[in-house]
């Protein structure tokens, strides 16, 4: 398979994990805002953090399984890079967009969250592939 083919295959896996994470994020956002009566701005970072950990675990085992690390120390460093790159992009991007769309523009919560997820996903893939899941 060519390098472009491998990249596209990996992007497909990334998007599959991302879809699972997006579904989980929307479910959590619904539960936190509707059942636990949290504000959208408070519920969004909680949901995003849970999904960041979920996605990291799946990316380790599925998306980038060919880039395994030998030590717990290396995996811990990778988790920190994942949080610094994907986590901050998702956390800040989703929270800012939730505030702008829901609180300021009065858009519905779930469609706003879906839009924020899409906006953050391409940046997250590039950061993960080029920085988080390197084997060096």
N, C-alpha and C positions, 0 to 999 in steps of 0.2 A: 504494500500500500504506500502511496506517496505521502509526503509530509502534509500536503494539503488535505489529503483524504483522512489522515490520522487526526488532523486538527478538526475537520468537520465531524468525524465520529465522536471526538471528545466533546465538541460543542453540543452534539445531540445528547450525550450522557449528562452533560452539565445542565441542559435545559430540562431533561427528565427529572433530575434531582431538584432543580429549581421549581418545577411544577408541583412536585410533592411538597416542597417547602412553602410555596405560595398558598397551596390549599390549607396547609397547617396554619400559616400566618392568618389567613382570612377567618378560619375557624376560631383561632385564639382571639382575634380582634373582635369577632362577633360575641364570643363568650364573655370577654372582659368588659366590653361596652354595654351589652344587653343584660347579661346575667349578674355581673358584679358591679355594674353601674360606674365603671371607670370612665374618665374622659378619654376621648380619642387620642389626645396628645400624651396622656399618661399610659394608655394601653398599647400604643404603637411600639415604643421601645421595648416593652416587656415581651410582646409577641415576636418582634424582630430578633431579640437576643436568643430566645428559645429556638427560633428557626435557624439562626446562624450556627448554633451548636449541632442541630439536626443535620444541616447541609454539610458541615465539616465532616461529620462521621460518615455520611454517604459518599462524599467526594473521596475520602481516604480509601474506602472499600470498593468503590465502583468507578468513578470518573478518572481518578489518577492512581489506580491500583498498581500501575507499572512503575510508579515513582515512589516505591516504598523506602522507608528510612530504617536504619538499623537500631537506633536507640530511642529510649523514652525522651531523652533530652532533646534530640532532633525533632521528635514529634511535638513536644511542648513548644519548641521554637516555631514550628510550623503553625500550631494553633494560635500563637501570638500574632504571627504574620497574617493569618486568616482573619483574626479579629481586627487587626490594624487596617487591613485592606478591605476585605469584603464586609466585615462587621461594621466598620465606620461608614463605609459607603452606604450600606443598607440602613443602618441606624439613623445617620444624619439625613440621608436622602429621603427615606420614608417618613421620618418625623417632620422634616421641613415641608415636604409635599402634603402630608396630612394636615398640618397647620394651615398652609396656604389654601388648599382645596376645601377642606371641611370647615375650619373655623372662620376663615375670611370670606370664601366664595360660597359657603353653605352647600357644597356638593355632597352627595351621599357618601357614606363612609366606605362601603365595600368597593364601589367602582373607583373611588379615589385611591384606595389601597392597591387595587389591581394596576392602575396606571403607574403608581410609584414603583411597584415591583418591576414592571417592564422597563422603566427608565433606568433603574439601577443594575439590571441584569447583565447587559453587555460590558459595562465597566467592570463588574465583578468577575466575569469570565476572563477578561484580559489580565486583570490583577492576579487572579488565581493561577492562570497558566504560566505567566511570565515571572511571578515573584513568589507566591505562596508554595506552589508545588514543584519548585526546582529541587534537584537532588544534590546540588552543590552546597 
